[in-house]
């Protein structure tokens, strides 16, 4: 996976971030795709050197700004084949959320604190 290669090159841990990217990318393909438009993935490290600790920010933008994801309530049953992606993102990320625009897009972001 390209994410793992980038994070390894940057000297960062990969396991949680790779799972978050996989879940957000899958959601973008299944729920956010419009014919002829793909999703966009962004990875960046923020907060280095400013005393706040470094954070990996993962952003997945898709073309369905009209569809905002929500965590399923109550949690999905054991036999369900889908519905766990955002539960995993919520468990693995320190923060996550959805940002609107620019139309027709939305960006789902997740932030993972990096070890010092």
MODELLER restraints for C-alpha pairs under 7 A, 6 or more apart:
rsr = mdl.restraints
at = mdl.atoms
rsr.add(forms.Gaussian(group=physical.xy_distance, feature=features.Distance(at['CA:3:A'], at['CA:18:A']), mean=6.35, stdev=0.5))
rsr.add(forms.Gaussian(group=physical.xy_distance, feature=features.Distance(at['CA:4:A'], at['CA:14:A']), mean=5.71, stdev=0.5))
rsr.add(forms.Gaussian(group=physical.xy_distance, feature=features.Distance(at['CA:4:A'], at['CA:18:A']), mean=6.27, stdev=0.5))
rsr.add(forms.Gaussian(group=physical.xy_distance, feature=features.Distance(at['CA:7:A'], at['CA:13:A']), mean=6.77, stdev=0.5))
rsr.add(forms.Gaussian(group=physical.xy_distance, feature=features.Distance(at['CA:7:A'], at['CA:14:A']), mean=6.11, stdev=0.5))
rsr.add(forms.Gaussian(group=physical.xy_distance, feature=features.Distance(at['CA:8:A'], at['CA:14:A']), mean=6.97, stdev=0.5))
rsr.add(forms.Gaussian(group=physical.xy_distance, feature=features.Distance(at['CA:16:A'], at['CA:92:A']), mean=6.07, stdev=0.5))
rsr.add(forms.Gaussian(group=physical.xy_distance, feature=features.Distance(at['CA:20:A'], at['CA:89:A']), mean=5.39, stdev=0.5))
rsr.add(forms.Gaussian(group=physical.xy_distance, feature=features.Distance(at['CA:23:A'], at['CA:85:A']), mean=5.14, stdev=0.5))
rsr.add(forms.Gaussian(group=physical.xy_distance, feature=features.Distance(at['CA:24:A'], at['CA:60:A']), mean=6.48, stdev=0.5))
rsr.add(forms.Gaussian(group=physical.xy_distance, feature=features.Distance(at['CA:25:A'], at['CA:60:A']), mean=6.62, stdev=0.5))
rsr.add(forms.Gaussian(group=physical.xy_distance, feature=features.Distance(at['CA:28:A'], at['CA:39:A']), mean=6.32, stdev=0.5))
rsr.add(forms.Gaussian(group=physical.xy_distance, feature=features.Distance(at['CA:28:A'], at['CA:62:A']), mean=5.88, stdev=0.5))
rsr.add(forms.Gaussian(group=physical.xy_distance, feature=features.Distance(at['CA:32:A'], at['CA:62:A']), mean=5.41, stdev=0.5))
rsr.add(forms.Gaussian(group=physical.xy_distance, feature=features.Distance(at['CA:32:A'], at['CA:63:A']), mean=5.83, stdev=0.5))
rsr.add(forms.Gaussian(group=physical.xy_distance, feature=features.Distance(at['CA:32:A'], at['CA:64:A']), mean=4.78, stdev=0.5))
rsr.add(forms.Gaussian(group=physical.xy_distance, feature=features.Distance(at['CA:33:A'], at['CA:62:A']), mean=6.50, stdev=0.5))
rsr.add(forms.Gaussian(group=physical.xy_distance, feature=features.Distance(at['CA:33:A'], at['CA:63:A']), mean=6.03, stdev=0.5))
rsr.add(forms.Gaussian(group=physical.xy_distance, feature=features.Distance(at['CA:33:A'], at['CA:64:A']), mean=6.64, stdev=0.5))
rsr.add(forms.Gaussian(group=physical.xy_distance, feature=features.Distance(at['CA:34:A'], at['CA:63:A']), mean=6.16, stdev=0.5))
rsr.add(forms.Gaussian(group=physical.xy_distance, feature=features.Distance(at['CA:37:A'], at['CA:63:A']), mean=6.72, stdev=0.5))
rsr.add(forms.Gaussian(group=physical.xy_distance, feature=features.Distance(at['CA:38:A'], at['CA:62:A']), mean=6.69, stdev=0.5))
rsr.add(forms.Gaussian(group=physical.xy_distance, feature=features.Distance(at['CA:39:A'], at['CA:60:A']), mean=6.64, stdev=0.5))
rsr.add(forms.Gaussian(group=physical.xy_distance, feature=features.Distance(at['CA:39:A'], at['CA:61:A']), mean=5.44, stdev=0.5))
rsr.add(forms.Gaussian(group=physical.xy_distance, feature=features.Distance(at['CA:39:A'], at['CA:62:A']), mean=4.45, stdev=0.5))
rsr.add(forms.Gaussian(group=physical.xy_distance, feature=features.Distance(at['CA:40:A'], at['CA:60:A']), mean=5.53, stdev=0.5))
rsr.add(forms.Gaussian(group=physical.xy_distance, feature=features.Distance(at['CA:40:A'], at['CA:61:A']), mean=5.05, stdev=0.5))
rsr.add(forms.Gaussian(group=physical.xy_distance, feature=features.Distance(at['CA:40:A'], at['CA:62:A']), mean=6.55, stdev=0.5))
rsr.add(forms.Gaussian(group=physical.xy_distance, feature=features.Distance(at['CA:41:A'], at['CA:59:A']), mean=5.68, stdev=0.5))
rsr.add(forms.Gaussian(group=physical.xy_distance, feature=features.Distance(at['CA:41:A'], at['CA:60:A']), mean=4.63, stdev=0.5))
rsr.add(forms.Gaussian(group=physical.xy_distance, feature=features.Distance(at['CA:41:A'], at['CA:61:A']), mean=6.60, stdev=0.5))
rsr.add(forms.Gaussian(group=physical.xy_distance, feature=features.Distance(at['CA:42:A'], at['CA:58:A']), mean=5.82, stdev=0.5))
rsr.add(forms.Gaussian(group=physical.xy_distance, feature=features.Distance(at['CA:42:A'], at['CA:59:A']), mean=4.90, stdev=0.5))
rsr.add(forms.Gaussian(group=physical.xy_distance, feature=features.Distance(at['CA:42:A'], at['CA:60:A']), mean=6.42, stdev=0.5))
rsr.add(forms.Gaussian(group=physical.xy_distance, feature=features.Distance(at['CA:43:A'], at['CA:57:A']), mean=5.78, stdev=0.5))
rsr.add(forms.Gaussian(group=physical.xy_distance, feature=features.Distance(at['CA:43:A'], at['CA:58:A']), mean=4.86, stdev=0.5))
rsr.add(forms.Gaussian(group=physical.xy_distance, feature=features.Distance(at['CA:43:A'], at['CA:59:A']), mean=6.48, stdev=0.5))
rsr.add(forms.Gaussian(group=physical.xy_distance, feature=features.Distance(at['CA:44:A'], at['CA:56:A']), mean=5.80, stdev=0.5))
rsr.add(forms.Gaussian(group=physical.xy_distance, feature=features.Distance(at['CA:44:A'], at['CA:57:A']), mean=5.33, stdev=0.5))
rsr.add(forms.Gaussian(group=physical.xy_distance, feature=features.Distance(at['CA:44:A'], at['CA:58:A']), mean=6.85, stdev=0.5))
rsr.add(forms.Gaussian(group=physical.xy_distance, feature=features.Distance(at['CA:45:A'], at['CA:54:A']), mean=6.49, stdev=0.5))
rsr.add(forms.Gaussian(group=physical.xy_distance, feature=features.Distance(at['CA:45:A'], at['CA:55:A']), mean=5.52, stdev=0.5))
rsr.add(forms.Gaussian(group=physical.xy_distance, feature=features.Distance(at['CA:45:A'], at['CA:56:A']), mean=4.58, stdev=0.5))
rsr.add(forms.Gaussian(group=physical.xy_distance, feature=features.Distance(at['CA:45:A'], at['CA:57:A']), mean=6.10, stdev=0.5))
rsr.add(forms.Gaussian(group=physical.xy_distance, feature=features.Distance(at['CA:46:A'], at['CA:54:A']), mean=5.62, stdev=0.5))
rsr.add(forms.Gaussian(group=physical.xy_distance, feature=features.Distance(at['CA:46:A'], at['CA:55:A']), mean=5.28, stdev=0.5))
rsr.add(forms.Gaussian(group=physical.xy_distance, feature=features.Distance(at['CA:46:A'], at['CA:56:A']), mean=6.50, stdev=0.5))
rsr.add(forms.Gaussian(group=physical.xy_distance, feature=features.Distance(at['CA:47:A'], at['CA:53:A']), mean=5.69, stdev=0.5))
rsr.add(forms.Gaussian(group=physical.xy_distance, feature=features.Distance(at['CA:47:A'], at['CA:54:A']), mean=4.66, stdev=0.5))
rsr.add(forms.Gaussian(group=physical.xy_distance, feature=features.Distance(at['CA:47:A'], at['CA:55:A']), mean=6.27, stdev=0.5))
rsr.add(forms.Gaussian(group=physical.xy_distance, feature=features.Distance(at['CA:48:A'], at['CA:54:A']), mean=4.86, stdev=0.5))
rsr.add(forms.Gaussian(group=physical.xy_distance, feature=features.Distance(at['CA:53:A'], at['CA:116:A']), mean=6.89, stdev=0.5))
rsr.add(forms.Gaussian(group=physical.xy_distance, feature=features.Distance(at['CA:54:A'], at['CA:113:A']), mean=6.22, stdev=0.5))
rsr.add(forms.Gaussian(group=physical.xy_distance, feature=features.Distance(at['CA:54:A'], at['CA:114:A']), mean=5.47, stdev=0.5))
rsr.add(forms.Gaussian(group=physical.xy_distance, feature=features.Distance(at['CA:55:A'], at['CA:111:A']), mean=6.31, stdev=0.5))
rsr.add(forms.Gaussian(group=physical.xy_distance, feature=features.Distance(at['CA:55:A'], at['CA:112:A']), mean=5.54, stdev=0.5))
rsr.add(forms.Gaussian(group=physical.xy_distance, feature=features.Distance(at['CA:55:A'], at['CA:113:A']), mean=4.40, stdev=0.5))
rsr.add(forms.Gaussian(group=physical.xy_distance, feature=features.Distance(at['CA:55:A'], at['CA:114:A']), mean=5.33, stdev=0.5))
rsr.add(forms.Gaussian(group=physical.xy_distance, feature=features.Distance(at['CA:56:A'], at['CA:111:A']), mean=5.56, stdev=0.5))
rsr.add(forms.Gaussian(group=physical.xy_distance, feature=features.Distance(at['CA:56:A'], at['CA:112:A']), mean=5.16, stdev=0.5))
rsr.add(forms.Gaussian(group=physical.xy_distance, feature=features.Distance(at['CA:56:A'], at['CA:113:A']), mean=6.31, stdev=0.5))
rsr.add(forms.Gaussian(group=physical.xy_distance, feature=features.Distance(at['CA:56:A'], at['CA:114:A']), mean=6.62, stdev=0.5))
rsr.add(forms.Gaussian(group=physical.xy_distance, feature=features.Distance(at['CA:57:A'], at['CA:109:A']), mean=6.90, stdev=0.5))
rsr.add(forms.Gaussian(group=physical.xy_distance, feature=features.Distance(at['CA:57:A'], at['CA:110:A']), mean=5.87, stdev=0.5))
rsr.add(forms.Gaussian(group=physical.xy_distance, feature=features.Distance(at['CA:57:A'], at['CA:111:A']), mean=4.55, stdev=0.5))
rsr.add(forms.Gaussian(group=physical.xy_distance, feature=features.Distance(at['CA:57:A'], at['CA:112:A']), mean=6.63, stdev=0.5))
rsr.add(forms.Gaussian(group=physical.xy_distance, feature=features.Distance(at['CA:58:A'], at['CA:109:A']), mean=5.46, stdev=0.5))
rsr.add(forms.Gaussian(group=physical.xy_distance, feature=features.Distance(at['CA:58:A'], at['CA:110:A']), mean=5.18, stdev=0.5))
rsr.add(forms.Gaussian(group=physical.xy_distance, feature=features.Distance(at['CA:58:A'], at['CA:111:A']), mean=6.23, stdev=0.5))
rsr.add(forms.Gaussian(group=physical.xy_distance, feature=features.Distance(at['CA:59:A'], at['CA:107:A']), mean=6.25, stdev=0.5))
rsr.add(forms.Gaussian(group=physical.xy_distance, feature=features.Distance(at['CA:59:A'], at['CA:108:A']), mean=5.76, stdev=0.5))
rsr.add(forms.Gaussian(group=physical.xy_distance, feature=features.Distance(at['CA:59:A'], at['CA:109:A']), mean=4.37, stdev=0.5))
rsr.add(forms.Gaussian(group=physical.xy_distance, feature=features.Distance(at['CA:59:A'], at['CA:110:A']), mean=6.63, stdev=0.5))
rsr.add(forms.Gaussian(group=physical.xy_distance, feature=features.Distance(at['CA:60:A'], at['CA:107:A']), mean=5.46, stdev=0.5))
rsr.add(forms.Gaussian(group=physical.xy_distance, feature=features.Distance(at['CA:60:A'], at['CA:108:A']), mean=5.34, stdev=0.5))
rsr.add(forms.Gaussian(group=physical.xy_distance, feature=features.Distance(at['CA:60:A'], at['CA:109:A']), mean=6.39, stdev=0.5))
rsr.add(forms.Gaussian(group=physical.xy_distance, feature=features.Distance(at['CA:61:A'], at['CA:105:A']), mean=6.52, stdev=0.5))
rsr.add(forms.Gaussian(group=physical.xy_distance, feature=features.Distance(at['CA:61:A'], at['CA:106:A']), mean=5.52, stdev=0.5))
rsr.add(forms.Gaussian(group=physical.xy_distance, feature=features.Distance(at['CA:61:A'], at['CA:107:A']), mean=4.06, stdev=0.5))
rsr.add(forms.Gaussian(group=physical.xy_distance, feature=features.Distance(at['CA:61:A'], at['CA:108:A']), mean=6.29, stdev=0.5))
rsr.add(forms.Gaussian(group=physical.xy_distance, feature=features.Distance(at['CA:62:A'], at['CA:105:A']), mean=5.51, stdev=0.5))
rsr.add(forms.Gaussian(group=physical.xy_distance, feature=features.Distance(at['CA:62:A'], at['CA:106:A']), mean=5.84, stdev=0.5))
rsr.add(forms.Gaussian(group=physical.xy_distance, feature=features.Distance(at['CA:62:A'], at['CA:107:A']), mean=6.56, stdev=0.5))
rsr.add(forms.Gaussian(group=physical.xy_distance, feature=features.Distance(at['CA:63:A'], at['CA:104:A']), mean=5.58, stdev=0.5))
rsr.add(forms.Gaussian(group=physical.xy_distance, feature=features.Distance(at['CA:63:A'], at['CA:105:A']), mean=4.44, stdev=0.5))
rsr.add(forms.Gaussian(group=physical.xy_distance, feature=features.Distance(at['CA:63:A'], at['CA:106:A']), mean=6.72, stdev=0.5))
rsr.add(forms.Gaussian(group=physical.xy_distance, feature=features.Distance(at['CA:64:A'], at['CA:104:A']), mean=6.13, stdev=0.5))
rsr.add(forms.Gaussian(group=physical.xy_distance, feature=features.Distance(at['CA:64:A'], at['CA:105:A']), mean=5.61, stdev=0.5))
rsr.add(forms.Gaussian(group=physical.xy_distance, feature=features.Distance(at['CA:64:A'], at['CA:106:A']), mean=6.51, stdev=0.5))
rsr.add(forms.Gaussian(group=physical.xy_distance, feature=features.Distance(at['CA:65:A'], at['CA:100:A']), mean=6.41, stdev=0.5))
rsr.add(forms.Gaussian(group=physical.xy_distance, feature=features.Distance(at['CA:65:A'], at['CA:101:A']), mean=6.71, stdev=0.5))
rsr.add(forms.Gaussian(group=physical.xy_distance, feature=features.Distance(at['CA:65:A'], at['CA:103:A']), mean=6.61, stdev=0.5))
rsr.add(forms.Gaussian(group=physical.xy_distance, feature=features.Distance(at['CA:65:A'], at['CA:104:A']), mean=5.16, stdev=0.5))
rsr.add(forms.Gaussian(group=physical.xy_distance, feature=features.Distance(at['CA:65:A'], at['CA:105:A']), mean=4.49, stdev=0.5))
rsr.add(forms.Gaussian(group=physical.xy_distance, feature=features.Distance(at['CA:65:A'], at['CA:106:A']), mean=4.50, stdev=0.5))
rsr.add(forms.Gaussian(group=physical.xy_distance, feature=features.Distance(at['CA:71:A'], at['CA:86:A']), mean=5.58, stdev=0.5))
rsr.add(forms.Gaussian(group=physical.xy_distance, feature=features.Distance(at['CA:71:A'], at['CA:87:A']), mean=6.15, stdev=0.5))
rsr.add(forms.Gaussian(group=physical.xy_distance, feature=features.Distance(at['CA:72:A'], at['CA:83:A']), mean=6.75, stdev=0.5))
rsr.add(forms.Gaussian(group=physical.xy_distance, feature=features.Distance(at['CA:76:A'], at['CA:83:A']), mean=6.19, stdev=0.5))
rsr.add(forms.Gaussian(group=physical.xy_distance, feature=features.Distance(at['CA:76:A'], at['CA:84:A']), mean=6.91, stdev=0.5))
rsr.add(forms.Gaussian(group=physical.xy_distance, feature=features.Distance(at['CA:90:A'], at['CA:96:A']), mean=6.88, stdev=0.5))
rsr.add(forms.Gaussian(group=physical.xy_distance, feature=features.Distance(at['CA:93:A'], at['CA:110:A']), mean=5.97, stdev=0.5))
rsr.add(forms.Gaussian(group=physical.xy_distance, feature=features.Distance(at['CA:93:A'], at['CA:111:A']), mean=5.60, stdev=0.5))
rsr.add(forms.Gaussian(group=physical.xy_distance, feature=features.Distance(at['CA:93:A'], at['CA:112:A']), mean=4.98, stdev=0.5))
rsr.add(forms.Gaussian(group=physical.xy_distance, feature=features.Distance(at['CA:94:A'], at['CA:111:A']), mean=5.74, stdev=0.5))
rsr.add(forms.Gaussian(group=physical.xy_distance, feature=features.Distance(at['CA:94:A'], at['CA:112:A']), mean=5.28, stdev=0.5))
rsr.add(forms.Gaussian(group=physical.xy_distance, feature=features.Distance(at['CA:94:A'], at['CA:113:A']), mean=6.63, stdev=0.5))
rsr.add(forms.Gaussian(group=physical.xy_distance, feature=features.Distance(at['CA:95:A'], at['CA:110:A']), mean=5.71, stdev=0.5))
rsr.add(forms.Gaussian(group=physical.xy_distance, feature=features.Distance(at['CA:95:A'], at['CA:111:A']), mean=5.22, stdev=0.5))
rsr.add(forms.Gaussian(group=physical.xy_distance, feature=features.Distance(at['CA:96:A'], at['CA:109:A']), mean=5.44, stdev=0.5))
rsr.add(forms.Gaussian(group=physical.xy_distance, feature=features.Distance(at['CA:96:A'], at['CA:110:A']), mean=4.10, stdev=0.5))
rsr.add(forms.Gaussian(group=physical.xy_distance, feature=features.Distance(at['CA:96:A'], at['CA:111:A']), mean=6.17, stdev=0.5))
rsr.add(forms.Gaussian(group=physical.xy_distance, feature=features.Distance(at['CA:97:A'], at['CA:108:A']), mean=5.82, stdev=0.5))
rsr.add(forms.Gaussian(group=physical.xy_distance, feature=features.Distance(at['CA:97:A'], at['CA:109:A']), mean=5.53, stdev=0.5))
rsr.add(forms.Gaussian(group=physical.xy_distance, feature=features.Distance(at['CA:97:A'], at['CA:110:A']), mean=6.64, stdev=0.5))
rsr.add(forms.Gaussian(group=physical.xy_distance, feature=features.Distance(at['CA:98:A'], at['CA:106:A']), mean=6.94, stdev=0.5))
rsr.add(forms.Gaussian(group=physical.xy_distance, feature=features.Distance(at['CA:98:A'], at['CA:107:A']), mean=5.70, stdev=0.5))
rsr.add(forms.Gaussian(group=physical.xy_distance, feature=features.Distance(at['CA:98:A'], at['CA:108:A']), mean=4.47, stdev=0.5))
rsr.add(forms.Gaussian(group=physical.xy_distance, feature=features.Distance(at['CA:98:A'], at['CA:109:A']), mean=6.22, stdev=0.5))
rsr.add(forms.Gaussian(group=physical.xy_distance, feature=features.Distance(at['CA:99:A'], at['CA:106:A']), mean=5.75, stdev=0.5))
rsr.add(forms.Gaussian(group=physical.xy_distance, feature=features.Distance(at['CA:99:A'], at['CA:107:A']), mean=5.15, stdev=0.5))
rsr.add(forms.Gaussian(group=physical.xy_distance, feature=features.Distance(at['CA:99:A'], at['CA:108:A']), mean=6.38, stdev=0.5))
rsr.add(forms.Gaussian(group=physical.xy_distance, feature=features.Distance(at['CA:100:A'], at['CA:106:A']), mean=4.56, stdev=0.5))
rsr.add(forms.Gaussian(group=physical.xy_distance, feature=features.Distance(at['CA:100:A'], at['CA:107:A']), mean=6.44, stdev=0.5))
